[in-house]
């Protein structure tokens, strides 16, 4: 359907004229209206643990009740529907899953970033709106809210940069927000009790820029067809459309009419505590590689296997400020021990209150027999109990958010970026050694006079005249060659203000030499970004140390002498592996000497016991000799009978 430009103009003029009149009228009665307006009332929980039945009317983004007979039928708005009388949407929008762009929110411990991947330029770069060291802000790469949501909205529950606070023509004029609508928080993405909730449909509609339709499509209550990408940026959904442009594929909604009762209410299967499957859509780890067992051969997290859910530990109140459960996190006292150590060990008594006791939620209290307590001070619990059992080399994995897992018909390659490895035993900022996931950035940038590297957006590199780049087709993609990198650096050329062009990859910074080769050097910007891992958790029988001290204290122990090879989206020659002890700042000579001591400890025991026996025999000999001497002396001094 193709709109008539003249009609479109008249329609827009009428709308804006009406809005202007309304604004004048509101200004005239503003103070009186403001004083009369009652604050919004929301549902106040009464303490019942029963889940409320959500049989409610669905509202569109203009807060009008959805009627399945309407033509055209409109998608429902989670914001209008859920926050009308029950839930405070604005409060929820401040929760951990949605507040990343807010600079007032403390970033907390580093977590999984979004990874900007561009096959053509060999780019993989950690992106985050939070101030995590080693990540880049979206704006640093020219990612406006519109571009960010188009890239990563597939695995977001909505809100954040997709909300009307950031996604609007005033703050993001280059976006197509008037056509797409905002990507509102979809409450059902977490709280759906129905198996009909389909994250893949959400992702597909986000890709098609059907933001205002995404929640409707994912919920399974209606069939959404169409692609907002085919519509012009000035398209007006309220204006009539002539329908004479076959290239336009206008999003339409076909509601399941049987879901609506006589009051136009719909039952939405909603649960208070999200099921694990809802979490897994965005938080799945998938090990890859030649010798990696298939998924069905692996064990589930020991907590999940025992019947627990993700939300049993990762809790939140009405503000949706989800607890992340790492030690040192600022949370209310009642949930301060929802950590590995807090649940399983706690305090020896309830002297500091019942919330400090161990054994929470039935967690077994480990005895750690024979384990010196210094281990509990220097190592995180996850070091021995979490992630895949360590091998001589760190292995690769894919995650939902980095690789788009769970989306129908999406192609994946094990040998294409983004590259992530685990477990890497690294020292944290608090000095404790813990297992991490690690990725090495690969990107183009400029090295300024101060030695800092500013990244270049992939589209800037691709636009450089003479640049030699890789294929952007996943099937045909091959890593960049040295010649391609050299010619692209030449094409970018030096900038008097921004600095010289560089390529970062494989843990090194590369500059072009006069003869067209590449010179590699170390640079902080080429270092890895790492974030701690916690799952899957292995039970005591599969933990490090269950096989004895030499699980860790041996010359080939993965926790100290395992290796990690920096990944690169380019063929940069041989890359020297990094040993785990380097990530920990430990001395290899000391570690080897300590490990060697364990080889001779059985002999130490034999020699020790033998020495102790000899010493005991000598002592006994001297004891007997002493007793004999005393007896002899006593016999001499005793009076003789006359």
FENWOTA-V418480 format. One record per residue. N is the residue number from 0. RES is the residue in three letters. PHI is phi in whole degrees, 0 to 359 (* if undefined). OMEGA is omega in radians with two decimals (NA if undefined). Layout:
[[N/RES/PHI/OMEGA] [N/RES/PHI/OMEGA]]
//
This chain:
[[0/UNK/*/-3.07] [1/UNK/249/-3.12] [2/UNK/285/3.05] [3/UNK/282/-3.11] [4/UNK/304/-3.12] [5/UNK/295/3.12] [6/UNK/297/3.13] [7/UNK/300/-3.12] [8/UNK/295/-3.14] [9/UNK/297/-3.13] [10/UNK/297/-3.14] [11/UNK/296/-3.14] [12/UNK/296/3.13] [13/UNK/298/-3.11] [14/UNK/296/-3.12] [15/UNK/293/3.08] [16/UNK/297/3.12] [17/UNK/297/3.13] [18/UNK/296/-3.14] [19/UNK/295/3.10] [20/UNK/300/3.14] [21/UNK/298/-3.14] [22/UNK/297/3.12] [23/UNK/297/-3.14] [24/UNK/297/3.14] [25/UNK/294/3.13] [26/UNK/295/-3.11] [27/UNK/292/-3.08] [28/UNK/249/-3.03] [29/UNK/309/-3.07] [30/UNK/301/-3.12] [31/UNK/294/-3.13] [32/UNK/294/-3.11] [33/UNK/296/-3.12] [34/UNK/290/-3.10] [35/UNK/276/-3.08] [36/UNK/292/3.13] [37/UNK/275/3.11] [38/UNK/296/-3.12] [39/UNK/297/3.11] [40/UNK/254/-3.14] [41/UNK/238/-3.11] [42/UNK/299/3.08] [43/UNK/255/-3.12] [44/UNK/302/-3.12] [45/UNK/258/3.08] [46/UNK/99/-3.13] [47/UNK/292/3.09] [48/UNK/273/3.11] [49/UNK/287/3.12] [50/UNK/278/3.14] [51/UNK/293/3.08] [52/UNK/282/-3.11] [53/UNK/266/3.03] [54/UNK/254/-2.90] [55/UNK/221/3.00] [56/UNK/284/3.06] [57/UNK/265/-3.13] [58/UNK/246/3.07] [59/UNK/273/-3.05] [60/UNK/289/3.02] [61/UNK/256/3.10] [62/UNK/63/3.05] [63/UNK/260/-3.11] [64/UNK/294/3.12] [65/UNK/288/3.02] [66/UNK/242/-3.08] [67/UNK/298/3.14] [68/UNK/273/-3.10] [69/UNK/299/3.08] [70/UNK/227/-0.04] [71/UNK/282/3.09] [72/UNK/286/-3.09] [73/UNK/255/3.05] [74/UNK/285/3.11] [75/UNK/272/3.12] [76/UNK/252/3.08] [77/UNK/301/-3.12] [78/UNK/297/-3.12] [79/UNK/290/-3.06] [80/UNK/289/-3.02] [81/UNK/275/-3.07] [82/UNK/259/-3.13] [83/UNK/300/-3.10] [84/UNK/230/-2.96] [85/UNK/246/-2.94] [86/UNK/246/-3.12] [87/UNK/276/-3.07] [88/UNK/299/-3.11] [89/UNK/296/3.10] [90/UNK/292/3.12] [91/UNK/299/-3.11] [92/UNK/296/3.08] [93/UNK/270/-3.13] [94/UNK/288/-3.01] [95/UNK/300/-3.10] [96/UNK/287/-3.01] [97/UNK/235/-2.93] [98/UNK/261/-3.09] [99/UNK/306/-3.11] [100/UNK/286/-3.06] [101/UNK/280/-3.09] [102/UNK/292/-3.12] [103/UNK/279/-3.11] [104/UNK/274/3.09] [105/UNK/301/-3.06] [106/UNK/290/-3.11] [107/UNK/70/-3.12] [108/UNK/296/3.13] [109/UNK/307/3.14] [110/UNK/232/-3.13] [111/UNK/293/3.12] [112/UNK/273/2.83] [113/UNK/280/-3.10] [114/UNK/244/3.09] [115/UNK/283/-3.11] [116/UNK/242/3.03] [117/UNK/224/-3.07] [118/UNK/299/-3.04] [119/UNK/300/-3.09] [120/UNK/257/-3.14] [121/UNK/63/-3.07] [122/UNK/254/2.87] [123/UNK/217/-2.95] [124/UNK/224/3.13] [125/UNK/287/-3.08] [126/UNK/240/3.03] [127/UNK/201/3.03] [128/UNK/280/3.08] [129/UNK/272/-3.07] [130/UNK/275/3.09] [131/UNK/270/-3.13] [132/UNK/299/-3.13] [133/UNK/101/3.08] [134/UNK/255/3.14] [135/UNK/243/3.09] [136/UNK/290/3.10] [137/UNK/307/-3.11] [138/UNK/296/3.12] [139/UNK/297/-3.13] [140/UNK/251/3.14] [141/UNK/72/-3.14] [142/UNK/271/3.03] [143/UNK/288/3.06] [144/UNK/309/-3.14] [145/UNK/298/-3.12] [146/UNK/293/-3.13] [147/UNK/297/-3.12] [148/UNK/294/3.10] [149/UNK/296/3.14] [150/UNK/278/-2.92] [151/UNK/241/-3.13] [152/UNK/299/-3.14] [153/UNK/302/-3.13] [154/UNK/239/3.00] [155/UNK/239/3.07] [156/UNK/276/-3.11] [157/UNK/97/-3.14] [158/UNK/74/-3.14] [159/UNK/61/3.14] [160/UNK/291/3.08] [161/UNK/268/-3.11] [162/UNK/281/-3.10] [163/UNK/291/3.09] [164/UNK/292/-3.11] [165/UNK/250/-3.08] [166/UNK/268/3.10] [167/UNK/210/-3.06] [168/UNK/300/-3.12] [169/UNK/285/-3.11] [170/UNK/273/-3.09] [171/UNK/220/-3.01] [172/UNK/295/-3.12] [173/UNK/275/3.14] [174/UNK/279/3.14] [175/UNK/255/-3.01] [176/UNK/294/-3.13] [177/UNK/294/3.12] [178/UNK/274/-3.03] [179/UNK/282/-2.95] [180/UNK/78/3.11] [181/UNK/274/3.06] [182/UNK/267/-3.10] [183/UNK/291/3.05] [184/UNK/298/3.09] [185/UNK/265/-3.09] [186/UNK/305/-3.08] [187/UNK/288/3.12] [188/UNK/299/3.08] [189/UNK/251/-2.95] [190/UNK/262/3.11] [191/UNK/291/3.04] [192/UNK/263/-3.09] [193/UNK/264/3.07] [194/UNK/287/3.14] [195/UNK/287/3.14] [196/UNK/299/-2.96] [197/UNK/236/3.12] [198/UNK/296/3.14] [199/UNK/293/3.08] [200/UNK/295/3.06] [201/UNK/301/-3.10] [202/UNK/299/-3.13] [203/UNK/297/-3.13] [204/UNK/288/3.04] [205/UNK/294/3.11] [206/UNK/299/-3.14] [207/UNK/274/-3.11] [208/UNK/63/3.06] [209/UNK/271/-3.01] [210/UNK/297/-3.08] [211/UNK/289/3.14] [212/UNK/259/-2.97] [213/UNK/299/-3.12] [214/UNK/295/3.12] [215/UNK/295/-3.14] [216/UNK/294/-3.09] [217/UNK/287/-3.05] [218/UNK/287/3.10] [219/UNK/80/-3.13] [220/UNK/269/-3.11] [221/UNK/209/3.08] [222/UNK/256/3.14] [223/UNK/253/3.14] [224/UNK/229/3.10] [225/UNK/129/-3.02] [226/UNK/215/-3.09] [227/UNK/294/3.12] [228/UNK/297/-3.08] [229/UNK/276/-3.05] [230/UNK/263/3.10] [231/UNK/291/-3.06] [232/UNK/297/-3.12] [233/UNK/262/-3.07] [234/UNK/299/-3.12] [235/UNK/247/-3.09] [236/UNK/288/-3.14] [237/UNK/274/-3.13] [238/UNK/275/3.10] [239/UNK/295/-3.07] [240/UNK/237/-3.08] [241/UNK/285/3.06] [242/UNK/74/-3.09] [243/UNK/260/3.09] [244/UNK/248/-3.07] [245/UNK/293/-3.11] [246/UNK/283/-3.13] [247/UNK/275/-3.10] [248/UNK/239/-3.00] [249/UNK/288/3.10] [250/UNK/299/3.11] [251/UNK/229/-3.11] [252/UNK/238/3.04] [253/UNK/238/-3.08] [254/UNK/284/2.98] [255/UNK/284/-3.00] [256/UNK/296/-3.10] [257/UNK/293/3.14] [258/UNK/283/-3.08] [259/UNK/266/3.07] [260/UNK/274/-3.06] [261/UNK/293/3.11] [262/UNK/266/-3.08] [263/UNK/62/3.08] [264/UNK/260/-3.14] [265/UNK/235/3.04] [266/UNK/275/3.09] [267/UNK/251/-3.11] [268/UNK/288/-3.04] [269/UNK/238/3.09] [270/UNK/239/3.12] [271/UNK/285/-3.14] [272/UNK/261/-3.09] [273/UNK/300/3.06] [274/UNK/285/-3.12] [275/UNK/302/-3.12] [276/UNK/301/3.12] [277/UNK/295/3.12] [278/UNK/288/-3.06] [279/UNK/297/-3.10] [280/UNK/301/3.13] [281/UNK/258/-2.99] [282/UNK/231/3.07] [283/UNK/253/2.99] [284/UNK/250/-3.08] [285/UNK/231/-3.13] [286/UNK/291/3.14] [287/UNK/229/-3.14] [288/UNK/134/-3.06] [289/UNK/296/-3.00] [290/UNK/263/-3.12] [291/UNK/280/3.12] [292/UNK/293/3.09] [293/UNK/293/-3.03] [294/UNK/302/-3.07] [295/UNK/289/3.13] [296/UNK/272/-3.10] [297/UNK/269/3.09] [298/UNK/271/3.08] [299/UNK/284/3.05] [300/UNK/308/-3.04] [301/UNK/300/3.11] [302/UNK/289/3.12] [303/UNK/295/-3.14] [304/UNK/297/-3.14] [305/UNK/276/3.06] [306/UNK/104/3.13] [307/UNK/282/3.07] [308/UNK/242/3.12] [309/UNK/302/-3.06] [310/UNK/286/3.05] [311/UNK/295/3.12] [312/UNK/254/-3.12] [313/UNK/272/-2.99] [314/UNK/252/3.06] [315/UNK/202/3.04] [316/UNK/262/-3.12] [317/UNK/298/-3.14] [318/UNK/280/3.10] [319/UNK/59/3.06] [320/UNK/276/-3.03] [321/UNK/300/3.04] [322/UNK/283/-3.13] [323/UNK/263/2.96] [324/UNK/69/2.97] [325/UNK/256/-3.11] [326/UNK/293/-3.12] [327/UNK/96/3.12] [328/UNK/292/3.13] [329/UNK/275/-3.12] [330/UNK/222/3.09] [331/UNK/302/-3.06] [332/UNK/303/-3.07] [333/UNK/296/3.14] [334/UNK/241/-3.08] [335/UNK/292/-3.13] [336/UNK/256/3.03] [337/UNK/277/3.06] [338/UNK/235/3.10] [339/UNK/304/-3.08] [340/UNK/293/-3.10] [341/UNK/295/-3.12] [342/UNK/289/-2.99] [343/UNK/269/-3.09] [344/UNK/251/-3.12] [345/UNK/60/3.05] [346/UNK/266/-3.13] [347/UNK/290/3.12] [348/UNK/213/3.12] [349/UNK/265/-3.08] [350/UNK/301/3.14] [351/UNK/262/3.12] [352/UNK/111/-3.08] [353/UNK/297/-3.13] [354/UNK/286/3.12] [355/UNK/262/-3.14] [356/UNK/284/3.05] [357/UNK/278/3.11] [358/UNK/78/-3.13] [359/UNK/293/-3.12] [360/UNK/56/3.12] [361/UNK/77/-3.13] [362/UNK/296/3.09] [363/UNK/295/3.13] [364/UNK/268/-3.08] [365/UNK/287/3.12] [366/UNK/270/-3.12] [367/UNK/51/-3.12] [368/UNK/301/3.09] [369/UNK/79/-3.12] [370/UNK/265/3.10] [371/UNK/303/-3.05] [372/UNK/298/3.12] [373/UNK/298/3.10] [374/UNK/298/-3.12] [375/UNK/286/3.10] [376/UNK/266/-3.04] [377/UNK/263/-3.08] [378/UNK/239/2.98] [379/UNK/285/3.10] [380/UNK/303/-3.10] [381/UNK/293/-3.13] [382/UNK/302/-3.11] [383/UNK/265/-2.92] [384/UNK/245/-2.98] [385/UNK/237/3.11] [386/UNK/79/3.10] [387/UNK/292/3.11] [388/UNK/298/-3.00] [389/UNK/294/3.10] [390/UNK/238/-3.09] [391/UNK/297/3.11] [392/UNK/229/3.05] [393/UNK/296/-3.10] [394/UNK/250/-3.10] [395/UNK/264/3.07] [396/UNK/215/3.00] [397/UNK/240/3.11] [398/UNK/237/-3.13] [399/UNK/302/-3.02] [400/UNK/287/-3.10] [401/UNK/280/-3.00] [402/UNK/244/3.10] [403/UNK/67/3.13] [404/UNK/290/3.08] [405/UNK/90/3.14] [406/UNK/258/-3.08] [407/UNK/301/3.01] [408/UNK/65/3.09] [409/UNK/275/-3.10] [410/UNK/276/3.11] [411/UNK/224/3.01] [412/UNK/227/3.13] [413/UNK/290/-3.04] [414/UNK/256/3.10] [415/UNK/236/-3.12] [416/UNK/294/0.16] [417/UNK/275/-3.13] [418/UNK/254/3.09] [419/UNK/229/-3.13] [420/UNK/235/3.07] [421/UNK/202/-0.38] [422/UNK/277/3.06] [423/UNK/248/-3.07] [424/UNK/275/-2.97] [425/UNK/234/3.09] [426/UNK/281/3.13] [427/UNK/277/3.13] [428/UNK/297/3.13] [429/UNK/275/3.09] [430/UNK/88/-3.11] [431/UNK/270/3.10] [432/UNK/276/-3.10] [433/UNK/214/3.09] [434/UNK/283/-3.09] [435/UNK/228/2.83] [436/UNK/263/-3.02] [437/UNK/223/2.99] [438/UNK/222/3.08] [439/UNK/260/3.13] [440/UNK/292/3.03] [441/UNK/223/-3.09] [442/UNK/193/3.07] [443/UNK/259/-3.13] [444/UNK/201/3.09] [445/UNK/232/-3.13] [446/UNK/264/-3.09] [447/UNK/273/-3.06] [448/UNK/294/3.14] [449/UNK/277/3.13] [450/UNK/88/3.11] [451/UNK/270/3.13] [452/UNK/249/3.06] [453/UNK/256/-3.11] [454/UNK/290/3.05] [455/UNK/256/3.09] [456/UNK/297/-3.12] [457/UNK/307/-3.11] [458/UNK/292/3.08] [459/UNK/292/3.12] [460/UNK/294/-3.11] [461/UNK/296/-3.10] [462/UNK/277/-3.11] [463/UNK/293/-3.12] [464/UNK/292/-3.14] [465/UNK/97/3.13] [466/UNK/294/3.12] [467/UNK/247/-2.97] [468/UNK/239/-3.12] [469/UNK/274/3.09] [470/UNK/283/3.08] [471/UNK/264/3.05] [472/UNK/267/-3.03] [473/UNK/301/-3.11] [474/UNK/294/-3.06] [475/UNK/265/-3.02] [476/UNK/296/3.02] [477/UNK/225/3.13] [478/UNK/301/3.07] [479/UNK/298/3.08] [480/UNK/261/3.10] [481/UNK/300/-3.13] [482/UNK/295/3.12] [483/UNK/296/3.14] [484/UNK/295/-3.13] [485/UNK/299/-3.11] [486/UNK/292/3.12] [487/UNK/288/3.06] [488/UNK/298/3.10] [489/UNK/294/-3.13] [490/UNK/293/3.13] [491/UNK/291/3.08] [492/UNK/64/3.13] [493/UNK/287/3.07] [494/UNK/238/-3.06] [495/UNK/305/-3.10] [496/UNK/265/-3.03] [497/UNK/280/3.11] [498/UNK/112/-3.08] [499/UNK/277/3.12] [500/UNK/285/3.11] [501/UNK/219/2.99] [502/UNK/238/3.14] [503/UNK/247/3.13] [504/UNK/185/3.11] [505/UNK/63/3.12] [506/UNK/82/-3.12] [507/UNK/228/3.01] [508/UNK/257/-3.08] [509/UNK/243/3.06] [510/UNK/236/-3.13] [511/UNK/279/3.09] [512/UNK/266/-3.09] [513/UNK/297/-3.11] [514/UNK/269/3.10] [515/UNK/89/3.10] [516/UNK/273/3.14] [517/UNK/236/3.08] [518/UNK/249/-3.12] [519/UNK/262/3.07] [520/UNK/210/3.10] [521/UNK/279/3.09] [522/UNK/201/-3.11] [523/UNK/301/-3.11] [524/UNK/293/-3.13] [525/UNK/270/-3.13] [526/UNK/289/-3.08] [527/UNK/284/2.94] [528/UNK/258/-3.07] [529/UNK/229/3.05] [530/UNK/220/-3.04] [531/UNK/297/3.04] [532/UNK/252/-3.14] [533/UNK/233/-3.06] [534/UNK/237/-0.06] [535/UNK/283/3.13] [536/UNK/269/3.10] [537/UNK/261/3.12] [538/UNK/289/-3.07] [539/UNK/302/-3.09] [540/UNK/292/3.13] [541/UNK/248/-3.10] [542/UNK/274/2.98] [543/UNK/296/-3.10] [544/UNK/100/3.12] [545/UNK/293/3.10] [546/UNK/265/3.13] [547/UNK/113/-3.09] [548/UNK/299/-3.06] [549/UNK/287/2.98] [550/UNK/302/-3.14] [551/UNK/245/-3.06] [552/UNK/257/3.09] [553/UNK/215/-3.10] [554/UNK/293/3.13] [555/UNK/245/-3.12] [556/UNK/294/-3.11] [557/UNK/297/-3.07] [558/UNK/294/3.14] [559/UNK/246/-3.01] [560/UNK/247/3.00] [561/UNK/295/-3.07] [562/UNK/236/3.08] [563/UNK/227/3.12] [564/UNK/253/-3.11] [565/UNK/300/3.12] [566/UNK/276/3.07] [567/UNK/213/3.06] [568/UNK/270/-3.12] [569/UNK/209/3.05] [570/UNK/274/-3.03] [571/UNK/251/-3.10] [572/UNK/86/-3.09] [573/UNK/291/3.11] [574/UNK/252/-3.09] [575/UNK/287/-3.14] [576/UNK/295/3.06] [577/UNK/254/3.12] [578/UNK/277/-3.11] [579/UNK/302/-3.09] [580/UNK/297/3.10] [581/UNK/290/3.07] [582/UNK/289/-3.08] [583/UNK/257/-3.12] [584/UNK/68/-3.11] [585/UNK/253/-3.10] [586/UNK/274/-3.10] [587/UNK/295/3.13] [588/UNK/297/3.11] [589/UNK/297/-3.14] [590/UNK/297/3.14] [591/UNK/291/3.11] [592/UNK/297/3.11] [593/UNK/296/3.13] [594/UNK/295/3.12] [595/UNK/298/3.14] [596/UNK/299/-3.14] [597/UNK/288/3.10] [598/UNK/291/-3.08] [599/UNK/258/-3.12] [600/UNK/298/3.06] [601/UNK/300/3.10] [602/UNK/292/3.08] [603/UNK/303/-3.12] [604/UNK/292/-3.14] [605/UNK/298/-3.14] [606/UNK/297/-3.13] [607/UNK/297/3.13] [608/UNK/296/3.13] [609/UNK/296/3.12] [610/UNK/298/3.12] [611/UNK/297/3.12] [612/UNK/295/3.13] [613/UNK/298/-3.14] [614/UNK/297/3.12] [615/UNK/295/3.14] [616/UNK/296/3.12] [617/UNK/298/3.13] [618/UNK/297/3.12] [619/UNK/296/3.12] [620/UNK/300/3.13] [621/UNK/295/3.09] [622/UNK/295/3.13] [623/UNK/295/3.11] [624/UNK/299/3.12] [625/UNK/295/3.12] [626/UNK/297/3.13] [627/UNK/296/3.13] [628/UNK/296/3.12] [629/UNK/295/3.14] [630/UNK/297/-3.14] [631/UNK/295/3.14] [632/UNK/295/-3.13] [633/UNK/293/-3.12] [634/UNK/293/3.14] [635/UNK/288/-3.08] [636/UNK/276/-3.11] [637/UNK/291/3.12] [638/UNK/296/3.13] [639/UNK/271/3.12] [640/UNK/289/3.14] [641/UNK/279/NA]]
//
